[in-house]
Amino acid sequence: MTAPSESTAAAGARPGATDRAGALAARNAVFAVFFVSGLGLASWVARIPAVRDSLRLDTALVGVLIFGLSAGSVLGLGAAVRLLDRFGTPRAMTISISTSAIGLVLVGFGATLLLSAPLVFAGLALVGLGMGSLDVMMNVEGAAVERTIGRTLMPLMHACFSLGTVVGALIGAAASALSVSVFWHLLVIAFLAVATVVVAVRSLPQAQVTLAAGPAHSSGGQGAPRSTWRTRLAASLSVWTDGKILLIGAIVLGMTFAEGSANDWIALASVDGHGLSNTGGAIVFGVFVAAMTVGRVLGGPVIDRFGRVPVLRACAVVGVLGLLLFILATGPWMLYGGAVLWGIGASLGFPVGMSAAADDTENAAARVSAVAMIGYFAFLVGPPVLGILGQAWGILNALYLILGLMALAGLAAPAARERLRR
C-alpha cells in the first residue's frame, strides 16, 4: 500500500520537466520508483513463512517483527520532509532506497546466516524507514509530473506499485520453490532496487521541495514565502476537528487495514490456516496483489462513470465476500477466489480517500496528511493486533476483524461524495 500524504504539496514549474521530452522522462522515472517500492515490499512478504520457519517463531512474534517494518515506515514519513529540503528529490530518493536495501540485506542475513530475530527486526525497521520516506517523495514528485503533463497519472503510478508487488510475489514464490535462501534472494532484490532508482532519478528535476501544510510552494520559485512551523502546526491540528475528515479516515482505516493485513498475513494464513506449502502461500499473495493491481488500473474510469460513493460501497461488499470465502474456504477455488475478491475490494479505498480529503483545496495538504496518518495507523497496529488474535484464536479467525472494518468503511462511504459531479 502507498501514502500520498503530501502529494498536493509540490507546486509550480519544475526545472528539467518543462519540455515534453523531459516531462515524459520524469514520468517514466516516477513509474520506475513506484514499481521498485512495490517490488521490495513484496519480496519480504513472500518470504515471511520461510523466515518464520527459519527462526522458529510463533504467530505473535511474527507480528512483532512486522511491527518493526510498520514503525520504521511511520518514522520515514517524517524524515522525508527534511531529506527533500536538504538534498533535493534525486539524492533524497537514492538515500531512501539505499536505506531500505541495507535493511533487506540485514533481514536476509539475520534470517538465514545468523538466525537472529532482533537483527531481522532491525533490518525491517530500516526497510520501513526507507520505504516510508520514499513513499512521500514519489507521491510528491508524481503530483508535480501530473501537473506538468496535464493528465491524471496518479492511479497508474499506484498501479505500478501494485505491479511491483506482483512481480515481487512471483519472484518470491520461485525462490521458495527453488529453495533459494532468503539471504541471496533479498540481496539480489536490494541490488536491483538501488540500481534502478540510481538510474531513474537522473531524469528527475534537481529542485528542492518544501512541504507545507497550507498552500505549498517550490523552494526554487520567485517570491514564494515559506509557511512558518506555527502556521503548519495550526493548520494540521485544525483538520482533526472536521467530522467529514474523520469519516473519510474511517474509510481509509478499514480499506488500509484490509490491504496491509493481506500484505502481512495472507501468505502465512494460507500456510497455517489452509495447509498450503510456503510456495503455495506466496502464490496466494501473488493472486491478491494481482487483483489489487487490476482494481487500481480499472478503478478510475469506473469511478468517473458511477461516482465515489457507489464504488466504495461495492468495494466494501466485494471485500467482505472475499474475506468470507478465504476464511471459510474448503477448496482451492474458494481460497483463490476469496483472495481475488479481497484484493479488488481493498484496491480503491486508499486512493479515493486521498482524493476526497483533497477536494477542499484550502488547507488540502493538512487534510490529506491527516487521512494518510489514519491509514498508516492501520499499518502500524494491524500486524501485532492480528498476530496476538491469531495466536489466541487462530489466524483465520483473526481475519474477521478485517471484515468488520471493511463493513465500517462501506458505511462511511457517503463522506467521500464528490463536491461536483460531471
HELIX and SHEET records of a PDB file:
HELIX    1   1 ARG A   20  ALA A   46  1                                  27    
HELIX    2   2 ILE A   48  LEU A   55  1                                   8    
HELIX    3   3 THR A   59  PHE A   87  1                                  29    
HELIX    4   4 THR A   89  GLY A  108  1                                  20    
HELIX    5   5 PHE A  109  LEU A  113  3                                   5    
HELIX    6   6 ALA A  117  ILE A  149  1                                  33    
HELIX    7   7 MET A  154  ALA A  177  1                                  24    
HELIX    8   8 VAL A  182  ALA A  200  1                                  19    
HELIX    9   9 VAL A  201  SER A  203  5                                   3    
HELIX   10  10 TRP A  229  SER A  238  1                                  10    
HELIX   11  11 VAL A  239  THR A  241  5                                   3    
HELIX   12  12 GLY A  243  HIS A  274  1                                  32    
HELIX   13  13 ASN A  278  PHE A  306  1                                  29    
HELIX   14  14 ARG A  308  LEU A  328  1                                  21    
HELIX   15  15 PRO A  332  ALA A  346  1                                  15    
HELIX   16  16 GLY A  349  ALA A  357  1                                   9    
HELIX   17  17 ALA A  364  TRP A  393  1                                  30    
HELIX   18  18 ILE A  395  ALA A  398  1                                   4    
HELIX   19  19 TYR A  400  LEU A  411  1                                  12    
HELIX   20  20 ALA A  413  ALA A  416  5                                   4    
END                                                                             
